[in-house]
Amino acid sequence: MDITFKPKELKPARDRQNMNVIFLDKEFERNVLLHIVTNSLQKNLSSCFLAIEGKMGEGKTVQTINACFKHGIHPYYFSSSQLAGNLEGDSIKKLEATYNYLLEHDKEDSFSVIIIDDFHLSIASCDENISKTVNSQILTDYLMSIADTTKATPGKKIPFILIANTFDQLYSPLTRDGRMKLFKWEPSKGQKSRLIYQMYNDILIGGVSTEFREFVEENINESLSFFGELKNDIYTDMIEEYIKEETFADLYEIIKKFNNDLSLYDRRFVEIDTIKRLAEIRKSEYRVQTVGGRSKC
């Protein structure tokens, strides 16, 4: 392995001890922590892979990363597209280098995890719509070998979290008991509502009101990503209105104004009527047209 290689770790934008704006479900958090802790024991027979399955846009990736940030776990992130390549062995080069680096450098009192996102779209999938190369078999074999060798080796492990909409199309020996543990993220209306309240509590004037709860109830079938983008719309709308009224010599002046003078991210400033208005706009104008349930390309 190249000794100069150092994998890129995801870092929280703010001090993890002051993360009052993250959203994280207790059940979700508990499953992530259980996976990290059981893989860190001297005597453990835990599965190396935690597979988190759930519908698109329901906060699987964000909550996984938030759980890591909250508890000081070091997350190393891979997308499905990074596990591809044209040349034989491309699929595991960075993954293998990252895994070996963490094995060598992870300290006793430090905890790391490798996250692979959209795993159902990776070349490890058996879905006939996903093109296959020799790398598909190499990647699958590599992951299975990690799962098996870590079971035979005592002491702390480097756990993996695989995130996907479904694991039905994966090679079955990879998903069998002992190699992979499945956690299905199917939030109840109550869980989903609480996550949305967490998401908006820092910006709502007066906090989470009865009217806001009613708004959430009316839109509970929308995905969590819808509510996340709606919150972003609120900031964008406010900035857009401000830009209309002011003239600046450069963009830095605008950013400085919001970050320093308006303290945009540290005060409650939005009314429920604004949220309702922007929600209607998002529903009518921002939806990607779909044909037969698939995005129109």
C-alpha positions, 0 to 999 in steps of 0.5 A, spaced: 500 500 500 502 507 498 504 509 505 502 516 502 495 515 502 490 518 507 483 517 506 478 523 506 474 523 512 467 527 513 467 533 518 462 536 521 461 543 519 460 545 526 463 543 533 460 536 534 458 538 541 454 544 539 450 540 533 443 543 535 440 543 528 441 536 526 436 531 526 436 524 528 431 519 530 433 515 536 432 508 533 436 510 527 441 512 532 441 506 536 442 501 530 448 505 528 451 505 535 450 498 536 454 496 530 460 501 532 460 498 539 459 491 537 465 491 532 469 495 537 469 489 542 475 485 543 470 479 543 465 480 538 462 475 532 458 481 530 457 482 522 462 487 519 456 490 515 450 494 517 445 494 511 440 500 512 435 499 507 429 504 506 425 508 501 429 514 497 429 521 500 427 518 507 434 521 511 438 514 511 445 517 509 444 524 513 442 520 519 448 515 518 453 521 518 449 525 523 450 519 528 457 519 527 458 526 528 454 526 534 458 521 537 465 523 535 465 517 530 470 518 524 466 517 517 469 515 511 464 516 505 464 512 498 458 513 493 456 507 489 460 511 483 466 510 486 466 503 486 467 502 479 472 503 474 474 500 467 481 497 469 481 490 473 481 492 480 479 499 480 473 497 484 477 496 490 483 500 490 481 506 494 476 502 498 482 497 500 487 503 501 482 506 506 480 500 509 488 498 510 490 505 512 484 505 518 487 498 520 494 501 521 492 508 524 485 507 528 487 508 535 484 504 541 480 510 543 478 512 536 472 509 532 472 509 524 466 507 520 466 506 512 460 508 509 458 506 502 452 510 499 447 508 494 449 500 494 444 498 490 446 502 484 453 499 485 457 494 481 456 489 486 448 489 485 445 483 480 440 488 477 440 486 470 440 494 468 447 495 472 452 494 467 457 488 469 465 488 469 470 483 472 470 489 477 463 486 479 466 480 482 472 483 484 468 487 489 463 482 491 469 477 493 473 483 496 467 485 501 466 477 503 473 476 504 473 482 509 466 480 512 470 473 513 477 475 516 474 480 521 470 474 524 476 470 525 481 475 527 480 478 535 480 485 537 477 491 534 474 491 527 473 497 522 465 496 521 462 498 514 455 501 513 452 500 506 446 504 505 441 502 499 433 503 497 433 495 497 438 490 498 434 485 494 438 485 488 445 483 491 449 477 491 446 473 496 452 470 499 454 477 501 448 478 504 447 472 509 447 472 516 454 473 519 456 477 514 451 483 513 445 485 518 439 488 515 436 494 518 430 497 515 428 504 516 421 505 515 419 511 520 412 511 523 408 518 522 410 519 529 418 518 528 417 522 521 414 528 525 419 528 530 425 529 525 421 534 522 420 538 528 427 537 530 429 540 523 425 546 523 425 548 531 431 552 530 428 557 525 421 557 527 418 564 531 415 561 537 418 554 536 414 548 533 407 551 534 400 547 533 399 550 526 406 547 524 404 540 527 398 541 523 402 543 517 406 537 518 400 532 519 397 534 512 404 533 508 406 527 512 407 523 506 412 527 503 419 525 504 424 528 509 428 530 503 422 534 501 422 538 508 430 539 507 429 542 501 423 546 503 428 549 509 433 551 504 428 554 500 426 559 506 434 561 506 434 562 499 427 566 499 430 571 504 437 572 501 433 573 494 429 578 497 435 582 500 439 582 494 433 585 490 433 591 495 441 592 496 447 593 491 454 590 493 460 591 490 462 583 490 459 577 493 463 577 499 459 583 502 452 579 501 455 573 505 458 577 510 452 581 511 448 574 512 453 571 516 455 576 521 450 582 521 443 577 520 446 571 524 442 567 519 443 560 522 443 562 529 436 565 530 428 564 529 426 568 523 421 564 519 413 564 520 409 558 518 405 562 513 412 563 509 413 555 510 406 554 507 407 559 501 414 556 499 411 548 500 406 550 495 411 553 490 416 547 491 410 542 490 408 545 483 414 548 480 420 544 483 418 537 482 421 533 476 417 530 471 416 522 472 414 517 467 412 510 469 415 512 476 422 513 473 425 520 472 425 523 465 432 524 463 
